[in-house]
Each structure stands twice: as structure tokens, then as C-alpha cells.
Amino acid sequence: MERQTYMRTSLALLAALSLVVALSWAPLTAHAGKPIPDHVQVVVVGGSPAGIAAAVAAARAGMTTLLVEQREEIGGDITLSWLNMLDLNHGPTGQQLTRGIFGRVYRELGQTFDVDHARAVFENLVRAQPTLTVVTRTRVKAPIMRGRVLTGVVLITERGRQRTVTADEFIDATDDASLAVSAHTPFTVGREESGLDRRMQAATLVLRLAGIDYNGVRHYIRKVKRPDRIGGIWNRYAWGYGEIVTQFRPQNPRVAAYDLNLGWQSDGTVLVNSLHVFDVDGANPQSVGEARAQAVVELPRFMQFLRMRAPGFANAYLVGAAPHLYVRETRHLACLYKMEAEDILEGHDFWDRVAVASYPIDLHPYIPGQMNPFRVSRRVYAIPFRILVPRGIDRLMVVGKPVGATYIAAGSLRVIPTGMAMGEAAGEAAALAVRAGTTPMRMAHSAALIAILQRRLVSMGAYLPSPEQFSSPWQHPQATTASRASP
């Protein structure tokens, strides 16, 4: 009887959360008042932050550009998964390494922010580009190929309407490299190359709570902040409940709590990044949907636990859950270069660098109880253009999480600022390819064209120093907390 009551309550909660999401969350951009064109110079598939940067960069360079997003709105992990903290690329003195388009977003938002504010910032970015058309609730049904050259895509809306669009250049900014994979680009899944299995890093369901006592949280964090404990408060963000939440015992073994990363919003609610879900195939919508539903079933039990055990949560209650899981990892494409862990740990430079980064290798667990095996230290490293160019397919680039990298190296490359830097580089590269009458594949073998691309990126505000200008690895002042507080 107790089990049946629990399940009825959980299912009722799931229905209520679905209703809350449906009523409270409106699409960021539909067709932006423009019809879908038959031909554009650049098509960007995927409205992730990396995709937004790619589309804005291409349009800023004068290209007619189409940004296609399958889901309800653009903004990806921020607007759909409710991530409200940015994992930044710092230099040794604290300087920001990721500038350009991301720099504009960061100046507007800061490191922690309201999700609604971020939604407005993305809206302004795309609306400022008159040659950019944005469509949502639209997916790529099939690529159009001429041999190994991508020439177009067949789009289909959620209502089943089809439209064929041709373009000179394409950028895949989806989190699962769906366009590149449909064009038969080779790939590995999760940590497949390790020989262990094809598991992916745990996904996360972000919650929105109300009734949390900020003073109670602050008092607890200050009390536990000792050298042997992890915790801290940074502006409107707080963490440090690891010792408590590890005692949470969900009924579903696929679910686990991982600290409490708390992000206050302007309406007084708090976004909580905590609940991990394991064995999720992030490239399979059915798997992702089932995993989210199973996490939602655990929420009554989790809320009861927090009210009883977590200081500051005695009166906390659930307002909603993110409409989509935060998926950290899916596929890793075969590109012209594969970044290795050593490239990051040793701070390697590349002649074709289009961005620099320093975020540590951050691997969230693949199985419950696992910890990141890499220590939290930083070293500036370069990102080569070649990891954006899939093998065997021309007129296509990829940006964001699935770029050419081992699963370990991807643990650093996957974060939003780095993805946006890669997106901006790809957008500018697409424009250069169109103007020069060439392709990304050819550009990747041309020092002269890469030099033009680098000069253009720097002129638009990107930061491209050689990693050799920086010192040996260092620890950020908050490095001991970063592994717990990172999304």
C-alpha cells in the first residue's frame, strides 16, 4: 500500500511538473518573422550556445544564415536544462581567456545569472543580425549529399511539413552530432574507446525550489568550510552539501544526488543542480525522456530528505523541474585531429588554433560512486581548427561537445564558454570559405587561410595567444571547490 501511494504521488507530481513547464516556459524564437529560405550561404543545425555563436558569427560576417533547432527554443543547456553557472576559462592571473561573442554574453550575465536573463541575451544576439533566420521545432530529416560533399538538408517541422534548403556551408552544433552522423561521419559513443563500455557521463535534472532560507544556507556553508570539506558561496551561487546528500538513498539505483549546487534567481526561487541519472543514452530522445521521468519519480523522496536533513531547507518546496535533462556527453566524432588528454594537461599549442582554454578535465561519474580521476588544476591550451572538421565530409564543421577529441579530453572541451568560442570560429570560417571559394577541409590544410581566419577572429574580439606565453599549471583560488560545483 505504501509503495502504491508513493507511486500515485510521484505520477501526480510528474503530471503537475509537466503542466508547470507547459504553462510557464515559452519558446525563445519561432521563425523570427521570416520564412524558411530555399538557399542560404550558411546553415547551422542546433540552437545550443555554440550554435548561437556560430550563427551570429556567420551572419555578422555578411552571410545569409539559417539556424535550425529541433526543440522548443534556442539556448540549449542554459534555457532548456536551466544551467545558470558558467565554467570559465581563466588565465593564471584570473583573466578571461574566452572573449569575442561569449565575452559579450559574459559581460551581460556574469558567472551566475537568471535563466530568463540569459534567454533575453540570446534573443538580442540573434535579432541583431538581419541576415539570420531562426527556426525552432524543426529537425533535419535527411542530409543531401553529392558524393562526400554536403549540399543541403531536408527539414521537417513538428507538424510534418517538409522543406529542402541548400547551402554553401553547414555547421553541426547539436549536442549529439546528429547532422554529421546522418552524413555517415564515423564516431565513438561515450567512453567506448576505453574498452570498458559505451557509457556516457551522468546526466542531470535541475530543479527549481522555493522556500530555501538563504541565511541558513550561508551559515551552514561557512560552518563546514574547512580544508577537509568542500563548499563555498560565490555571488548568488552556493555549494557544500556533499556530505549530507551522499546519504540520500533513492529507490531507483539509476539516480543519485551529487552535492547541492544552488543558484538563486531574481524571483527568489533557487535552481538546484544535484540529481544525477546514470545509463542515459544522450543521443536517444526516448532514453533521455525515460531517464527524466525516472528522476521525477524520485523528487518527493528527495524533497522530504532535504527538508529533514539539509540546513536551510526546512520549508523548501518544489516549483518545477527543467524541461530537459542536462546531457554532458554523447558521441565523439572522427575529425581531422583528435585532441588527447595530454594536449590539455601539458598545454599544447597548435599552428591552427582558433581558441584557447584552460578548464580542467571534468568527468562526472559514469557509474554511481565514481569520482573524477583528474586533479583540478589548469593549464592554458590551444584548440585547433582541425577538431571542427569531420573526416570524409566536406562543407561541414562541428562545434560543441562532439568535436574531435577523446572522451577524456572532451571532459574539458564540453563547457559552454569553450563551445561558444568554437562556434564563433566555425561561423567565421564558414564565411571565409564562401568568400574564398573553398571548403573547411581545404582550409584545414592551408596555413595562409588559417592565418586569415585567426586575424579575423582577433579583430572581432577573440583572444588567441600562444599557450607558451603562460606559466606552468596553476590552481585557481577556488580549485578545490570546482570539481563539486561544476555543472
PLY file of the C-alpha trace (Angstrom):
ply
format ascii 1.0
element vertex 487
property float x
property float y
property float z
element edge 486
property int vertex1
property int vertex2
end_header
0.00 0.00 0.00
2.80 2.42 0.89
4.52 1.68 -2.44
1.26 2.30 -4.37
0.66 5.56 -2.54
4.23 6.66 -3.28
3.84 5.85 -6.98
0.49 7.69 -7.22
2.04 10.72 -5.58
5.04 10.58 -7.89
2.92 10.26 -11.02
0.74 13.14 -9.90
3.87 15.20 -9.34
5.13 14.32 -12.81
1.86 15.48 -14.36
1.93 18.69 -12.32
5.52 19.42 -13.30
4.68 18.88 -16.96
1.81 21.33 -16.63
4.02 23.90 -14.89
6.60 23.64 -17.65
3.97 23.88 -20.39
2.39 26.97 -18.86
5.48 28.86 -17.75
8.00 28.35 -20.50
7.59 30.00 -23.90
9.73 29.44 -26.96
12.58 31.89 -27.31
12.33 32.21 -31.08
10.00 30.69 -33.62
10.57 31.86 -37.17
11.75 35.35 -36.16
9.14 36.70 -38.61
10.92 35.22 -41.63
10.01 32.29 -43.90
12.47 29.44 -44.30
14.58 30.25 -47.38
15.31 27.75 -50.14
19.01 28.62 -50.13
21.36 30.33 -47.69
25.09 30.63 -47.53
25.39 29.01 -44.08
23.12 26.55 -42.26
23.70 25.97 -38.54
21.88 22.96 -37.08
21.44 23.12 -33.31
20.47 26.11 -31.18
22.96 25.33 -28.41
25.06 28.26 -27.13
27.78 27.06 -29.53
25.25 27.07 -32.36
24.07 30.57 -31.48
27.67 31.81 -31.57
28.25 30.09 -34.93
25.12 31.56 -36.49
25.75 35.05 -35.14
29.37 34.98 -36.34
28.40 33.85 -39.84
25.64 36.44 -40.12
27.89 39.15 -38.68
30.34 38.35 -41.49
27.61 39.09 -44.02
26.37 35.56 -44.71
22.71 34.71 -45.17
22.34 32.21 -42.33
19.72 29.77 -41.12
19.76 28.46 -37.53
17.65 25.32 -37.06
16.67 23.99 -33.63
14.63 20.84 -33.09
13.39 21.71 -29.63
11.12 24.47 -28.34
13.66 27.26 -28.15
17.30 28.05 -28.67
19.72 28.34 -25.77
20.36 24.65 -25.13
21.73 23.73 -21.72
21.00 27.20 -20.33
17.40 27.79 -21.40
16.24 24.16 -21.63
18.26 22.46 -18.89
18.47 25.51 -16.60
22.22 25.68 -16.10
22.86 29.06 -14.50
26.59 28.97 -13.82
29.38 29.22 -16.39
32.56 27.15 -16.15
35.10 29.77 -17.19
38.50 29.57 -18.84
40.82 31.59 -16.60
44.43 32.55 -17.15
47.00 32.46 -14.31
46.10 35.95 -13.09
42.36 35.38 -13.37
41.98 36.93 -16.83
39.19 35.65 -19.04
40.53 33.64 -21.97
37.20 33.25 -23.79
36.19 36.56 -25.30
34.52 37.52 -28.59
30.82 36.62 -28.72
31.00 34.70 -25.46
32.64 37.72 -23.86
29.60 39.81 -24.76
27.31 37.24 -23.16
29.51 37.02 -20.07
29.55 40.80 -19.60
25.74 40.76 -19.65
25.26 37.75 -17.38
28.29 37.30 -15.13
29.31 33.84 -13.98
25.93 33.15 -12.31
22.69 34.51 -13.67
18.94 34.30 -14.13
17.97 31.86 -16.85
15.33 34.31 -18.08
18.01 36.99 -18.40
20.15 34.62 -20.46
17.13 33.90 -22.66
16.80 37.63 -23.36
20.53 37.98 -24.08
20.40 35.19 -26.66
17.27 36.75 -28.14
19.06 40.07 -28.59
22.09 38.39 -30.15
20.14 36.70 -32.90
17.73 39.57 -33.51
20.64 41.96 -34.07
21.61 40.05 -37.24
19.35 40.97 -40.18
20.66 38.14 -42.38
19.95 35.46 -39.74
16.76 33.40 -39.76
15.96 31.20 -36.75
13.52 28.29 -36.81
12.57 26.08 -33.87
10.56 22.85 -33.56
12.23 21.81 -36.80
14.68 18.96 -37.37
16.86 17.63 -40.14
15.11 14.66 -41.70
17.99 13.85 -44.04
21.18 15.35 -45.46
21.54 15.90 -49.18
24.90 14.66 -50.42
26.83 14.89 -53.66
29.35 12.18 -53.16
31.05 13.13 -49.88
30.04 16.79 -50.14
27.11 18.06 -48.07
24.95 20.31 -50.25
21.61 20.57 -48.46
19.22 19.32 -45.81
15.64 18.18 -45.81
13.90 19.86 -42.87
10.70 18.69 -41.24
8.59 20.59 -38.71
6.77 19.03 -35.78
3.60 19.27 -37.90
5.18 17.15 -40.61
5.85 19.87 -43.17
8.99 19.37 -45.23
11.33 21.92 -46.75
14.57 21.44 -48.65
17.30 24.01 -48.00
20.61 24.14 -49.85
23.67 25.99 -48.58
27.33 26.60 -49.25
28.48 25.62 -45.75
27.00 23.70 -42.81
27.76 23.71 -39.08
26.54 20.94 -36.77
26.02 22.45 -33.32
23.83 19.69 -31.93
24.90 18.00 -28.71
24.82 14.59 -30.38
26.31 15.50 -33.79
23.08 14.35 -35.44
23.74 16.04 -38.80
27.31 14.74 -39.06
26.23 11.23 -38.08
23.39 11.23 -40.63
26.06 12.11 -43.23
27.95 8.97 -42.11
30.79 10.59 -40.18
32.48 7.92 -38.01
32.17 8.34 -34.24
32.57 6.68 -30.87
29.99 6.70 -28.09
30.71 7.88 -24.56
33.82 6.20 -23.18
33.75 3.44 -25.79
37.41 3.92 -26.70
38.38 2.95 -23.12
37.31 -0.61 -23.87
35.16 -0.66 -20.73
31.72 0.07 -22.18
29.80 2.73 -24.10
28.51 4.56 -21.04
28.22 8.35 -21.06
28.74 10.73 -18.17
25.74 11.00 -15.86
23.01 13.39 -16.95
21.41 15.83 -14.51
17.87 17.04 -13.82
17.95 20.60 -12.49
15.18 21.52 -10.04
13.57 24.83 -9.14
12.81 25.18 -5.42
11.29 27.89 -3.29
11.26 28.45 0.46
15.01 27.98 0.95
16.44 30.08 3.79
19.46 31.88 2.34
20.81 32.83 5.76
20.52 29.24 6.90
22.43 28.07 3.83
25.12 30.72 4.31
25.55 29.84 7.98
25.91 26.15 7.16
28.39 26.72 4.32
30.57 28.94 6.50
30.43 26.37 9.27
31.55 23.47 7.07
34.14 25.37 5.04
37.30 23.72 6.31
40.33 22.42 4.41
38.96 18.88 4.53
35.49 19.86 3.32
34.19 21.28 0.07
31.87 24.28 -0.03
31.59 27.92 -0.87
29.40 30.89 -1.81
30.03 32.88 -4.97
27.61 35.75 -5.60
24.23 34.04 -5.98
25.68 30.54 -6.16
26.40 28.19 -3.24
27.55 24.61 -2.76
28.83 22.43 0.06
26.19 19.85 0.98
28.17 16.89 -0.34
28.48 15.09 2.99
24.74 15.31 3.54
23.35 14.44 0.11
25.56 11.38 -0.28
23.33 9.88 2.42
20.25 10.19 0.20
19.01 6.75 -0.81
16.79 6.85 -3.91
14.58 3.90 -4.74
15.89 3.84 -8.30
19.58 2.81 -8.49
19.98 4.91 -11.65
19.52 8.10 -9.62
21.97 9.69 -7.19
22.48 13.07 -5.54
25.74 14.91 -6.11
26.18 17.85 -3.70
23.71 20.74 -4.00
24.75 23.43 -6.45
22.35 26.26 -5.61
21.70 29.19 -7.94
19.39 31.95 -6.70
17.09 33.56 -9.27
15.68 37.09 -9.14
12.19 35.82 -8.22
13.57 34.19 -5.06
13.47 30.64 -6.38
16.63 28.54 -6.41
17.87 26.29 -9.21
19.38 23.11 -7.77
21.90 21.16 -9.82
22.19 17.89 -7.96
20.31 14.85 -9.25
22.40 12.57 -11.46
20.82 9.95 -13.72
23.03 7.12 -14.98
22.96 4.93 -18.09
21.33 7.60 -20.23
21.92 7.47 -23.98
22.06 11.19 -24.63
21.73 10.66 -28.39
18.44 8.78 -27.98
15.43 11.01 -27.20
13.47 8.05 -25.83
16.28 7.17 -23.42
16.58 10.79 -22.30
12.82 11.10 -21.80
12.61 7.88 -19.79
15.55 8.95 -17.62
13.96 12.31 -16.87
10.68 10.61 -15.92
12.50 8.24 -13.57
14.30 11.15 -11.91
11.00 12.99 -11.44
9.56 9.95 -9.63
12.31 10.35 -7.01
11.55 14.02 -6.32
9.05 13.59 -3.44
11.53 11.38 -1.63
14.40 13.79 -2.36
12.43 16.81 -1.14
11.48 15.03 2.07
15.14 14.17 2.62
16.26 17.78 2.08
13.63 19.20 4.44
14.71 16.80 7.16
18.48 16.80 6.69
19.73 19.91 4.85
20.15 23.14 6.87
18.14 25.94 5.33
15.68 23.58 3.59
13.10 23.02 6.35
10.44 24.98 4.43
11.65 24.26 0.90
9.19 23.09 -1.72
9.37 22.07 -5.36
8.30 24.59 -8.01
9.35 22.68 -11.12
11.98 20.71 -12.97
13.91 21.63 -16.11
12.06 20.59 -19.27
15.14 18.72 -20.50
17.94 16.79 -18.83
21.40 18.30 -18.91
23.31 15.80 -21.05
27.09 16.13 -20.71
28.26 13.62 -23.29
27.02 11.69 -26.29
29.14 11.00 -29.39
32.72 11.90 -30.23
33.31 12.45 -33.94
36.28 11.41 -36.04
37.75 14.73 -37.17
40.97 15.79 -38.86
42.61 15.92 -35.43
41.68 14.19 -32.19
42.54 16.10 -29.03
44.08 13.93 -26.34
44.22 14.38 -22.58
47.92 15.27 -22.92
47.06 18.23 -25.17
45.15 19.70 -22.24
47.28 18.58 -19.32
50.53 19.68 -21.00
49.17 22.92 -22.50
49.86 22.14 -26.16
49.80 24.77 -28.86
48.70 24.28 -32.48
49.51 26.22 -35.63
45.79 26.34 -36.49
44.49 27.46 -33.08
41.11 29.18 -33.17
40.58 29.44 -29.41
42.40 28.93 -26.12
41.00 27.36 -22.96
42.07 26.22 -19.51
39.08 24.49 -17.95
40.23 21.30 -16.16
39.25 17.84 -17.30
35.91 17.40 -15.55
34.48 13.90 -15.84
31.26 13.38 -13.97
30.65 9.77 -12.92
29.85 7.04 -15.40
28.64 4.76 -12.61
27.37 5.65 -9.11
30.09 6.49 -6.61
32.77 7.21 -9.19
34.88 10.37 -8.83
36.77 12.46 -11.36
40.27 10.88 -11.58
41.91 14.16 -12.67
43.07 16.76 -10.19
41.63 20.24 -10.52
44.50 22.24 -11.98
44.66 24.45 -15.03
46.97 24.98 -17.93
46.23 27.12 -20.96
45.91 25.04 -24.13
45.04 25.80 -27.73
42.08 24.43 -29.69
42.99 23.57 -33.30
40.65 24.26 -36.21
41.05 20.65 -37.33
38.92 19.29 -34.45
35.98 21.15 -36.01
36.28 19.40 -39.39
34.80 15.88 -39.62
36.72 13.29 -41.61
35.41 12.43 -45.05
32.62 15.04 -45.27
33.21 18.37 -46.94
31.39 21.67 -46.38
30.64 20.59 -42.82
32.01 21.67 -39.45
31.04 20.54 -35.96
31.15 22.57 -32.74
30.39 21.94 -29.07
30.51 18.66 -27.19
31.00 16.16 -30.09
34.15 17.73 -31.64
37.21 15.64 -32.43
38.50 14.58 -29.02
38.91 11.56 -26.81
36.23 11.18 -24.19
38.74 12.35 -21.56
39.74 15.49 -23.46
36.07 16.20 -24.11
35.66 16.48 -20.34
37.37 19.86 -20.63
36.14 20.96 -24.07
32.46 20.35 -23.29
31.78 23.51 -21.27
29.69 26.39 -22.64
32.36 29.14 -22.99
34.67 26.82 -24.94
31.80 25.64 -27.11
30.85 29.22 -27.93
34.47 30.03 -28.85
34.49 27.07 -31.23
31.12 28.15 -32.60
32.35 31.67 -33.35
35.43 30.25 -35.08
33.30 27.94 -37.23
30.92 30.75 -38.18
33.78 32.95 -39.31
35.45 30.01 -41.08
32.23 29.30 -42.98
32.09 32.91 -44.15
35.75 32.81 -45.20
35.21 29.55 -47.09
32.28 31.05 -49.01
34.19 34.20 -49.90
37.37 32.35 -50.86
35.52 29.69 -52.85
36.96 26.93 -50.73
35.82 24.47 -48.04
36.71 23.77 -44.39
38.53 20.61 -45.48
40.85 22.60 -47.70
41.18 25.40 -45.17
42.42 22.91 -42.58
45.47 22.27 -44.78
46.19 25.91 -45.65
48.38 27.94 -43.32
47.53 31.09 -45.30
43.76 30.68 -44.90
44.05 29.78 -41.23
46.13 32.92 -40.69
43.36 35.00 -42.31
40.80 33.31 -40.06
42.91 33.98 -36.97
43.31 37.66 -37.85
39.57 37.98 -38.40
38.76 36.35 -35.06
41.17 38.64 -33.21
39.73 41.69 -34.97
36.28 40.67 -33.71
37.45 40.40 -30.11
38.66 36.81 -29.75
41.78 36.09 -27.71
44.36 33.85 -29.40
47.67 33.98 -27.52
50.07 31.08 -27.70
49.79 28.87 -24.61
53.58 29.21 -24.38
53.01 32.75 -23.09
51.59 31.32 -19.89
53.26 29.63 -16.94
53.16 26.05 -15.75
49.93 24.58 -14.39
48.37 26.51 -11.52
45.44 26.07 -9.20
42.65 28.57 -9.35
41.89 30.07 -5.89
38.65 28.06 -5.83
40.13 24.96 -7.47
39.36 22.73 -4.51
35.68 23.50 -4.92
35.48 23.46 -8.68
35.05 19.72 -9.05
31.98 19.76 -6.83
30.47 23.00 -8.08
30.95 22.43 -11.78
27.98 21.66 -13.99
0 1
1 2
2 3
3 4
4 5
5 6
6 7
7 8
8 9
9 10
10 11
11 12
12 13
13 14
14 15
15 16
16 17
17 18
18 19
19 20
20 21
21 22
22 23
23 24
24 25
25 26
26 27
27 28
28 29
29 30
30 31
31 32
32 33
33 34
34 35
35 36
36 37
37 38
38 39
39 40
40 41
41 42
42 43
43 44
44 45
45 46
46 47
47 48
48 49
49 50
50 51
51 52
52 53
53 54
54 55
55 56
56 57
57 58
58 59
59 60
60 61
61 62
62 63
63 64
64 65
65 66
66 67
67 68
68 69
69 70
70 71
71 72
72 73
73 74
74 75
75 76
76 77
77 78
78 79
79 80
80 81
81 82
82 83
83 84
84 85
85 86
86 87
87 88
88 89
89 90
90 91
91 92
92 93
93 94
94 95
95 96
96 97
97 98
98 99
99 100
100 101
101 102
102 103
103 104
104 105
105 106
106 107
107 108
108 109
109 110
110 111
111 112
112 113
113 114
114 115
115 116
116 117
117 118
118 119
119 120
120 121
121 122
122 123
123 124
124 125
125 126
126 127
127 128
128 129
129 130
130 131
131 132
132 133
133 134
134 135
135 136
136 137
137 138
138 139
139 140
140 141
141 142
142 143
143 144
144 145
145 146
146 147
147 148
148 149
149 150
150 151
151 152
152 153
153 154
154 155
155 156
156 157
157 158
158 159
159 160
160 161
161 162
162 163
163 164
164 165
165 166
166 167
167 168
168 169
169 170
170 171
171 172
172 173
173 174
174 175
175 176
176 177
177 178
178 179
179 180
180 181
181 182
182 183
183 184
184 185
185 186
186 187
187 188
188 189
189 190
190 191
191 192
192 193
193 194
194 195
195 196
196 197
197 198
198 199
199 200
200 201
201 202
202 203
203 204
204 205
205 206
206 207
207 208
208 209
209 210
210 211
211 212
212 213
213 214
214 215
215 216
216 217
217 218
218 219
219 220
220 221
221 222
222 223
223 224
224 225
225 226
226 227
227 228
228 229
229 230
230 231
231 232
232 233
233 234
234 235
235 236
236 237
237 238
238 239
239 240
240 241
241 242
242 243
243 244
244 245
245 246
246 247
247 248
248 249
249 250
250 251
251 252
252 253
253 254
254 255
255 256
256 257
257 258
258 259
259 260
260 261
261 262
262 263
263 264
264 265
265 266
266 267
267 268
268 269
269 270
270 271
271 272
272 273
273 274
274 275
275 276
276 277
277 278
278 279
279 280
280 281
281 282
282 283
283 284
284 285
285 286
286 287
287 288
288 289
289 290
290 291
291 292
292 293
293 294
294 295
295 296
296 297
297 298
298 299
299 300
300 301
301 302
302 303
303 304
304 305
305 306
306 307
307 308
308 309
309 310
310 311
311 312
312 313
313 314
314 315
315 316
316 317
317 318
318 319
319 320
320 321
321 322
322 323
323 324
324 325
325 326
326 327
327 328
328 329
329 330
330 331
331 332
332 333
333 334
334 335
335 336
336 337
337 338
338 339
339 340
340 341
341 342
342 343
343 344
344 345
345 346
346 347
347 348
348 349
349 350
350 351
351 352
352 353
353 354
354 355
355 356
356 357
357 358
358 359
359 360
360 361
361 362
362 363
363 364
364 365
365 366
366 367
367 368
368 369
369 370
370 371
371 372
372 373
373 374
374 375
375 376
376 377
377 378
378 379
379 380
380 381
381 382
382 383
383 384
384 385
385 386
386 387
387 388
388 389
389 390
390 391
391 392
392 393
393 394
394 395
395 396
396 397
397 398
398 399
399 400
400 401
401 402
402 403
403 404
404 405
405 406
406 407
407 408
408 409
409 410
410 411
411 412
412 413
413 414
414 415
415 416
416 417
417 418
418 419
419 420
420 421
421 422
422 423
423 424
424 425
425 426
426 427
427 428
428 429
429 430
430 431
431 432
432 433
433 434
434 435
435 436
436 437
437 438
438 439
439 440
440 441
441 442
442 443
443 444
444 445
445 446
446 447
447 448
448 449
449 450
450 451
451 452
452 453
453 454
454 455
455 456
456 457
457 458
458 459
459 460
460 461
461 462
462 463
463 464
464 465
465 466
466 467
467 468
468 469
469 470
470 471
471 472
472 473
473 474
474 475
475 476
476 477
477 478
478 479
479 480
480 481
481 482
482 483
483 484
484 485
485 486
